[in-house]
Amino acid sequence: MLGFLRSLFGSRIHPMNTIRLRKKVLLQNFDYLQAIQPKASIFPVLKSNAYGHGLKQIVKMLSRADVPYIAVDSYPEYVVVKNNCSLPILILWETLLENYRKFDHKKTTFCVYNTWTIRHLGRLGKPTKIHLFLNTGMNREGIQEDELSGFIKELQSHPNLIVEWILSHFWEADAPSDYSMTDQIQRFKRMYYKIIDAWFTPLWRHIGNSAAMFKITDEFFNAYRPGIALYGYNPLHTEDPLYKKGNNLAPILSVTSRVMSLQTIWPGEWVSYHHDYKPHDKELVATVPFGYAEWLFRSASGKIFIKHRKAFLRQVGIICMNLSSYLVDSAVHIGDEVEIISENPRAKNSMANLAEQSWTIVYETLVKLDRGIRREIV
């Protein structure tokens, strides 16, 4: 029977590109963040495909963690979490009103920003847990301080809605100065106590993201929402006095590809589009099936390195949609594995270096990793 199935479906296809995720390191990051705020609850943020790492894989890695919620952004992400673990789900962003019927309200809690969402959820008649998002200065979303009284009045007319959590979001928690954080915390507390005066009893008070976890010492806040730090990236600026504490985190992700072409290039010839790179001597160039469609930024052309065994290989020519080329020597062969991104944050081919050479931030380089690349838990 086994032989028949193999002949029918064939053996598993070996991918040319692979993302490897270290479960042990993810859990170590989680434990470290918990130790920073030992009295608070942690809601891991898995929005945007778990910051590019792969939502399904990260959910499975955290499925037994002691957390009140897994936080995601949207209905499609909710479905992935619901199908892969039993933990409660927090929806960080609002959706179209007609979509709220599709959620399992026993398993899901909703962040709410607008009175019309409150009105709609109230009319559904189902017991529904909500988290009120306060605008404390980010000014993207949330309940304005001067509109809070009307919002509370609307909320009081819908007894099926359970105010479980009050939250907001810092606009500059990663800055070396804490001035902006102090101002937002004061505004948060003013609004919070108005909600308490209306006889609501929220369980959690939360404003802290990854950077704020290292800075807030006020036990008034009893929950935190780490994102980038959970995946092993220091959320603080190098000049921040607490920066070294963030270095105890470790990236969980590495990316590999395969050499699929070797070309001998002579003086006067070139590599890739627009004759961007022309060698002065005879050179050997390897090409791998990893370009800007997979997420290697075109703006990083000619400025980055990948690794073959112990040697770093310089990228040359314009990075193409699905291909990029590198200077190599005779030790490189077709089919060899190369490391596009290292889990070592200090390596030449680290995610942080790619972000710097691409004129962007690690957040963007992570979330733009192609969803189609195979993710493997190791």
C-alpha positions as CSV (number, residue, x, y, z in Angstrom):
1,M,0.0,0.0,0.0
2,L,2.8,2.4,0.9
3,G,4.5,1.7,-2.4
4,F,1.2,2.4,-4.3
5,L,0.7,5.7,-2.5
6,R,4.3,6.8,-3.4
7,S,3.7,5.9,-7.0
8,L,0.4,7.8,-7.0
9,F,1.6,11.0,-5.3
10,G,5.3,10.8,-5.7
11,S,7.8,11.8,-3.0
12,R,7.7,15.2,-1.3
13,I,9.0,18.1,-3.5
14,H,12.2,19.6,-2.1
15,P,11.8,23.4,-2.0
16,M,14.5,25.7,-3.5
17,N,13.7,28.3,-0.9
18,T,13.1,27.5,2.8
19,I,12.3,29.6,5.9
20,R,13.4,27.8,9.1
21,L,11.8,28.7,12.5
22,R,13.4,27.8,15.8
23,K,10.7,26.9,18.3
24,K,13.0,26.7,21.3
25,V,14.2,30.2,20.7
26,L,10.7,31.6,20.2
27,L,9.7,30.2,23.6
28,Q,12.9,31.5,25.2
29,N,12.0,35.0,23.8
30,F,8.5,34.6,25.3
31,D,9.9,33.6,28.7
32,Y,12.3,36.5,28.7
33,L,9.6,39.0,27.9
34,Q,7.4,37.5,30.6
35,A,10.3,37.8,33.1
36,I,10.6,41.6,32.3
37,Q,6.9,42.0,33.3
38,P,6.4,39.1,35.7
39,K,3.1,40.4,37.1
40,A,1.5,41.1,33.7
41,S,-0.3,39.0,31.1
42,I,1.2,38.8,27.6
43,F,-0.8,38.7,24.4
44,P,1.5,37.6,21.6
45,V,0.8,39.6,18.4
46,L,0.6,37.3,15.3
47,K,-0.8,39.8,12.8
48,S,0.5,40.2,9.3
49,N,1.3,36.4,9.0
50,A,3.0,36.5,12.3
51,Y,5.3,39.3,11.2
52,G,6.1,37.3,8.1
53,H,7.2,34.2,9.9
54,G,4.1,32.1,9.0
55,L,0.9,32.4,11.1
56,K,0.1,28.7,11.1
57,Q,3.5,27.7,12.2
58,I,3.8,30.3,15.0
59,V,0.4,29.4,16.3
60,K,1.4,25.8,16.6
61,M,4.6,26.8,18.4
62,L,2.7,28.9,20.9
63,S,-0.4,26.6,21.2
64,R,0.6,25.5,24.8
65,A,1.8,28.9,26.0
66,D,0.1,30.4,29.1
67,V,-1.5,33.4,27.4
68,P,-5.0,34.8,27.6
69,Y,-5.1,35.6,23.9
70,I,-3.5,35.2,20.6
71,A,-3.8,38.7,18.9
72,V,-4.4,38.9,15.1
73,D,-5.6,41.5,12.7
74,S,-8.4,40.1,10.6
75,Y,-11.0,37.4,9.9
76,P,-8.6,35.3,7.6
77,E,-6.0,35.3,10.4
78,Y,-8.7,34.4,12.9
79,V,-9.6,31.4,10.9
80,V,-6.0,30.1,10.8
81,V,-5.7,30.5,14.6
82,K,-9.1,28.9,15.3
83,N,-8.2,25.9,13.1
84,N,-4.8,25.3,14.7
85,C,-5.1,25.9,18.4
86,S,-7.7,26.3,21.2
87,L,-6.5,29.6,22.6
88,P,-8.9,32.6,22.7
89,I,-8.4,35.1,19.9
90,L,-8.3,38.9,20.0
91,I,-9.1,40.8,16.8
92,L,-7.0,44.0,16.9
93,W,-8.8,45.7,14.0
94,E,-12.4,46.3,13.1
95,T,-14.1,44.7,10.1
96,L,-17.2,45.4,8.0
97,L,-20.3,45.2,10.2
98,E,-21.8,42.2,8.3
99,N,-18.7,40.2,9.0
100,Y,-19.1,40.0,12.8
101,R,-21.8,37.3,12.5
102,K,-19.1,34.9,11.1
103,F,-17.0,34.9,14.2
104,D,-17.4,32.5,17.1
105,H,-18.2,35.0,19.8
106,K,-17.4,32.5,22.6
107,K,-13.9,32.2,21.4
108,T,-13.3,35.7,20.1
109,T,-12.9,39.2,21.6
110,F,-13.0,42.4,19.5
111,C,-11.2,45.7,19.7
112,V,-13.7,48.5,19.2
113,Y,-13.0,52.0,18.0
114,N,-16.4,53.3,16.8
115,T,-19.9,53.8,18.1
116,W,-21.5,52.2,15.0
117,T,-19.5,49.0,15.7
118,I,-20.8,49.1,19.3
119,R,-24.3,49.7,18.1
120,H,-24.1,46.8,15.6
121,L,-22.6,44.3,18.1
122,G,-25.3,45.3,20.6
123,R,-28.1,44.6,18.1
124,L,-26.7,41.2,17.4
125,G,-27.8,40.3,20.9
126,K,-25.0,37.8,21.6
127,P,-22.8,38.1,24.7
128,T,-19.7,39.7,23.2
129,K,-16.4,40.6,24.9
130,I,-14.9,43.8,23.7
131,H,-11.7,45.8,24.3
132,L,-12.1,49.6,24.0
133,F,-9.3,51.3,22.0
134,L,-8.5,54.8,23.3
135,N,-6.8,57.4,21.1
136,T,-4.1,58.8,23.3
137,G,-2.1,60.5,20.6
138,M,-1.4,58.1,17.7
139,N,-4.4,59.6,15.9
140,R,-4.9,56.7,13.5
141,E,-7.8,55.1,15.3
142,G,-9.5,54.9,18.7
143,I,-12.0,56.8,20.9
144,Q,-11.2,60.5,21.2
145,E,-11.1,61.9,24.8
146,D,-13.8,64.5,24.0
147,E,-16.1,61.8,22.5
148,L,-15.7,59.4,25.4
149,S,-18.9,60.4,27.3
150,G,-21.1,59.8,24.2
151,F,-19.4,56.5,23.6
152,I,-20.0,55.3,27.2
153,K,-23.7,56.3,26.9
154,E,-24.0,54.2,23.7
155,L,-22.2,51.3,25.4
156,Q,-24.5,51.4,28.5
157,S,-27.5,50.8,26.2
158,H,-26.2,47.3,25.1
159,P,-26.0,45.0,28.2
160,N,-24.8,42.1,26.1
161,L,-21.4,43.8,25.5
162,I,-18.8,43.0,28.1
163,V,-16.0,45.6,28.5
164,E,-13.1,43.3,29.2
165,W,-10.1,45.4,28.4
166,I,-9.0,49.0,27.8
167,L,-6.1,49.6,25.5
168,S,-4.2,52.1,23.5
169,H,-0.9,52.3,21.4
170,F,2.3,54.3,21.8
171,W,3.4,56.3,18.8
172,E,7.1,56.5,19.9
173,A,7.8,54.0,22.6
174,D,11.1,53.1,20.9
175,A,12.5,56.6,21.3
176,P,15.3,57.1,23.8
177,S,13.3,59.8,25.6
178,D,10.1,58.7,27.5
179,Y,8.4,62.1,27.2
180,S,5.8,61.1,24.7
181,M,5.0,57.9,26.6
182,T,4.4,59.9,29.8
183,D,1.9,62.2,28.0
184,Q,0.0,59.2,26.5
185,I,-0.1,57.4,29.8
186,Q,-1.6,60.4,31.6
187,R,-4.2,60.7,28.9
188,F,-5.0,57.0,29.1
189,K,-5.5,57.1,32.8
190,R,-7.9,60.1,32.6
191,M,-10.0,58.3,30.1
192,Y,-9.8,55.0,31.9
193,Y,-11.1,56.4,35.2
194,K,-14.1,58.0,33.3
195,I,-14.9,54.5,32.1
196,I,-14.6,53.2,35.7
197,D,-16.9,55.9,37.0
198,A,-19.5,54.6,34.6
199,W,-19.5,51.3,36.5
200,F,-17.6,49.2,33.9
201,T,-15.0,46.8,35.3
202,P,-12.3,45.9,32.7
203,L,-9.9,43.2,33.6
204,W,-6.9,44.5,31.7
205,R,-5.3,47.8,31.1
206,H,-2.8,47.8,28.2
207,I,-0.8,50.3,26.3
208,G,2.6,48.6,26.0
209,N,4.1,47.2,22.8
210,S,7.5,45.5,22.5
211,A,9.6,48.6,23.3
212,A,7.3,49.6,26.2
213,M,7.7,46.3,27.9
214,F,11.3,47.3,28.7
215,K,10.4,50.7,29.9
216,I,7.1,50.7,31.9
217,T,7.4,50.0,35.6
218,D,3.9,51.2,36.5
219,E,1.9,48.2,37.7
220,F,-1.3,50.0,36.7
221,F,-0.7,48.3,33.4
222,N,-1.3,44.6,33.7
223,A,-1.0,43.3,30.1
224,Y,1.4,43.8,27.2
225,R,1.3,43.1,23.5
226,P,4.8,42.1,22.2
227,G,5.2,41.8,18.4
228,I,8.7,42.3,17.0
229,A,10.4,41.4,20.3
230,L,8.7,38.0,20.4
231,Y,10.4,37.1,17.1
232,G,13.8,38.1,18.5
233,Y,14.5,41.7,17.3
234,N,15.6,44.4,19.7
235,P,12.8,47.1,19.6
236,L,15.0,49.8,21.1
237,H,17.4,52.3,19.5
238,T,21.1,51.8,20.1
239,E,21.4,55.0,22.1
240,D,18.6,54.0,24.5
241,P,19.9,53.2,28.0
242,L,17.9,50.0,28.0
243,Y,19.2,48.8,24.5
244,K,21.4,46.1,25.9
245,K,18.5,44.4,27.6
246,G,16.9,43.9,24.1
247,N,20.0,42.1,23.0
248,N,19.0,39.1,25.1
249,L,16.4,38.4,22.4
250,A,17.4,36.1,19.5
251,P,15.9,36.0,16.0
252,I,14.0,32.7,15.4
253,L,14.1,32.9,11.5
254,S,16.7,32.0,8.9
255,V,16.2,31.8,5.1
256,T,18.0,29.5,2.6
257,S,18.0,29.0,-1.1
258,R,19.9,26.9,-3.7
259,V,22.4,27.7,-6.4
260,M,20.7,26.9,-9.7
261,S,23.1,28.5,-12.3
262,L,26.8,29.2,-12.6
263,Q,28.0,31.6,-15.3
264,T,31.6,32.6,-16.3
265,I,31.7,36.3,-17.0
266,W,34.5,37.9,-18.9
267,P,35.8,41.5,-18.9
268,G,33.5,43.6,-21.0
269,E,30.5,41.5,-20.2
270,W,27.9,42.2,-17.5
271,V,25.4,40.7,-15.0
272,S,21.6,41.2,-14.9
273,Y,19.6,44.2,-16.2
274,H,20.9,47.5,-17.4
275,H,24.6,46.4,-17.5
276,D,24.7,47.4,-13.9
277,Y,27.7,45.2,-13.0
278,K,30.7,44.7,-15.3
279,P,33.7,42.7,-14.1
280,H,37.3,43.8,-14.6
281,D,38.6,40.2,-14.6
282,K,37.2,36.8,-15.4
283,E,34.7,36.0,-12.7
284,L,32.2,33.2,-11.7
285,V,28.7,34.2,-10.9
286,A,26.1,32.0,-9.1
287,T,22.4,32.7,-9.4
288,V,19.8,31.6,-6.9
289,P,15.9,31.6,-7.3
290,F,15.4,34.4,-4.8
291,G,14.5,37.9,-5.9
292,Y,12.2,40.8,-5.0
293,A,9.1,38.6,-5.5
294,E,10.3,36.5,-2.7
295,W,11.1,39.7,-0.8
296,L,14.7,40.5,-1.5
297,F,14.5,44.3,-1.9
298,R,15.6,45.6,-5.3
299,S,17.0,48.7,-3.6
300,A,19.5,46.5,-1.9
301,S,21.1,45.5,-5.2
302,G,24.9,45.4,-5.0
303,K,25.0,46.0,-1.2
304,I,24.2,42.7,0.5
305,F,25.8,39.3,1.1
306,I,24.6,35.7,1.4
307,K,26.6,32.8,2.9
308,H,27.9,29.6,1.4
309,R,29.4,27.4,4.1
310,K,31.8,29.8,5.9
311,A,32.2,32.3,3.0
312,F,30.2,35.4,2.4
313,L,29.2,36.0,-1.2
314,R,28.7,39.5,-2.5
315,Q,25.5,40.2,-4.5
316,V,26.1,41.7,-8.0
317,G,23.9,43.2,-10.6
318,I,20.2,44.2,-10.3
319,I,18.1,42.0,-8.1
320,C,15.4,40.5,-10.4
321,M,11.8,39.4,-9.8
322,N,12.7,35.8,-8.9
323,L,16.5,35.7,-9.2
324,S,19.7,37.3,-7.7
325,S,23.3,36.8,-8.6
326,Y,26.5,36.5,-6.5
327,L,30.3,36.4,-7.0
328,V,31.6,32.9,-6.1
329,D,34.6,30.7,-6.5
330,S,35.1,27.1,-7.7
331,A,34.0,25.8,-4.2
332,V,30.4,26.6,-5.2
333,H,28.4,24.0,-7.2
334,I,24.9,23.9,-8.7
335,G,22.5,22.6,-6.1
336,D,24.5,23.9,-3.1
337,E,22.5,25.5,-0.3
338,V,23.2,29.1,0.5
339,E,22.0,31.1,3.5
340,I,20.1,34.2,2.4
341,I,19.3,35.4,6.0
342,S,21.1,34.3,9.1
343,E,19.6,33.9,12.6
344,N,22.7,35.6,13.9
345,P,21.8,39.3,14.3
346,R,25.4,40.4,13.9
347,A,26.1,38.5,10.6
348,K,26.6,40.3,7.3
349,N,23.5,38.6,6.1
350,S,21.3,39.4,9.1
351,M,17.7,40.6,8.7
352,A,18.8,43.9,10.3
353,N,21.5,44.4,7.7
354,L,19.1,43.7,4.8
355,A,16.7,46.3,6.2
356,E,19.5,48.9,6.5
357,Q,20.8,48.2,3.0
358,S,17.2,48.4,1.7
359,W,16.5,51.8,3.3
360,T,13.7,50.4,5.5
361,I,13.1,48.8,8.9
362,V,13.1,45.2,10.0
363,Y,9.3,45.2,10.4
364,E,8.9,45.7,6.7
365,T,11.5,43.2,5.6
366,L,9.9,40.6,7.7
367,V,6.2,41.1,6.7
368,K,7.1,41.1,3.0
369,L,8.5,37.6,3.1
370,D,6.7,35.7,0.4
371,R,3.8,33.7,2.0
372,G,4.5,30.9,-0.6
373,I,8.0,30.0,0.8
374,R,7.9,26.8,2.8
375,R,8.2,27.4,6.5
376,E,9.7,24.6,8.6
377,I,9.8,24.4,12.4
378,V,13.1,23.1,13.7
